[in-house]
Amino acid sequence: MDSSDPQFWDSRYLSGQTPWDLQRVPLALVEHLKQLGKAGAVLLPGCGMGHEVRAFHEAGWKPLAIDFSAAAVARARETLGPLASLVRQADFFGDEIKGRYDLIYERAFLCALPPVRWPDYVTRMVQLLRPGGVLAGFFYYGIDPDGPPFPLGTDQAARLFTPFDLRVDRAIPPEQSIPLQAGYERWQEWHLRP
Ligand SMILES: C[S@@+](CC[C@H](N)C(=O)[O-])C[C@H]1O[C@@H](n2cnc3c(N)ncnc32)[C@H](O)[C@@H]1O
């Protein structure tokens, strides 16, 4: 099955096969949250269980978390309780997501998309970020091309993210990642040029 099909993900959430799920807010997000600039609107695309929604909300941000898998959205809403309305079922590439965000948070979303869709991902990020906005989060620079997760290469990232400047780039300590990504994850902040 194709990872650009919501059913691919529904079947994983429904059968409990979610090895990418950290079951908590990633430590590096907690560490970087205060340095991400003035709290504003943040989009969390492909949010899965949405653990980070509460962290952004409590830090004063206005989060909108989206996922195109109905099963993921149901799980996220269950986890978030009173904050459930911050999660919406939507396709990142569809028309229902509008507006300009100050920040877009990435974790295990880009690497979940077939690489053929990566140029579309960058185009969509540019549409959804305000000029000067930031795409920040976790990027997977693995070696096994048989995804998902599909690994990004350093040169490939530089070619893809041409409208952006990479201002923060930090390796994630292996013990903070899920086993499959240990040693291959980086926290990166890509700033959209005004
Ligand atoms: C590997 S999971 C990561 C989930 C979450 N970000 C995390 O860190 O646990 C990838 C998620 O992206 C979602 N997804 C894939 N393509 C999408 C799209 N076009 N629009 C919205 N969500 C999408 C999937 O349903 C899945 O929940």
The ligand as a Tripos MOL2 file, in Angstrom:
@<TRIPOS>MOLECULE
LIG
   27    29     1     0     0
SMALL
NO_CHARGES

@<TRIPOS>ATOM
      1 C1          4.7720    8.4440   10.7090 C.3       1 LIG1
      2 S1          3.2940    9.2110   11.2100 S.3       1 LIG1
      3 C2          3.8680   10.4900   12.2780 C.3       1 LIG1
      4 C3          2.8050   10.9940   13.2110 C.3       1 LIG1
      5 C4          3.2910   12.0920   14.1850 C.3       1 LIG1
      6 N1          3.7900   13.2660   13.4980 N.3       1 LIG1
      7 C5          4.3110   11.5780   15.1450 C.2       1 LIG1
      8 O1          5.3890   12.1760   15.2260 O.co2     1 LIG1
      9 O2          4.0450   10.5840   15.8330 O.co2     1 LIG1
     10 C6          2.8500   10.1200    9.7460 C.3       1 LIG1
     11 C7          1.4650   10.7430    9.8420 C.3       1 LIG1
     12 O3          1.2450   11.5900    8.7300 O.3       1 LIG1
     13 C8         -0.1020   11.4520    8.3240 C.3       1 LIG1
     14 N2         -0.1890   11.9110    6.9280 N.ar      1 LIG1
     15 C9          0.4490   11.3880    5.8510 C.ar      1 LIG1
     16 N3          0.1580   12.0970    4.7490 N.ar      1 LIG1
     17 C10        -0.6940   13.0880    5.1330 C.ar      1 LIG1
     18 C11        -1.3330   14.1540    4.4410 C.ar      1 LIG1
     19 N4         -1.1920   14.3330    3.1290 N.pl3     1 LIG1
     20 N5         -2.0860   15.0190    5.1540 N.ar      1 LIG1
     21 C12        -2.2510   14.8590    6.4910 C.ar      1 LIG1
     22 N6         -1.6770   13.8520    7.2030 N.ar      1 LIG1
     23 C13        -0.8930   12.9810    6.5250 C.ar      1 LIG1
     24 C14        -0.4150    9.9880    8.5530 C.3       1 LIG1
     25 O4         -1.7850    9.7160    8.6430 O.3       1 LIG1
     26 C15         0.3410    9.7220    9.8480 C.3       1 LIG1
     27 O5         -0.4710    9.9280   10.9750 O.3       1 LIG1
@<TRIPOS>BOND
     1     1     2 1
     2     2     3 1
     3     2    10 1
     4     3     4 1
     5     4     5 1
     6     5     6 1
     7     5     7 1
     8     7     8 2
     9     7     9 1
    10    10    11 1
    11    11    12 1
    12    11    26 1
    13    12    13 1
    14    13    14 1
    15    13    24 1
    16    14    15 ar
    17    14    23 ar
    18    15    16 ar
    19    16    17 ar
    20    17    18 ar
    21    17    23 ar
    22    18    19 1
    23    18    20 ar
    24    20    21 ar
    25    21    22 ar
    26    22    23 ar
    27    24    25 1
    28    24    26 1
    29    26    27 1
@<TRIPOS>SUBSTRUCTURE
     1 LIG1         1 GROUP 0 **** ****
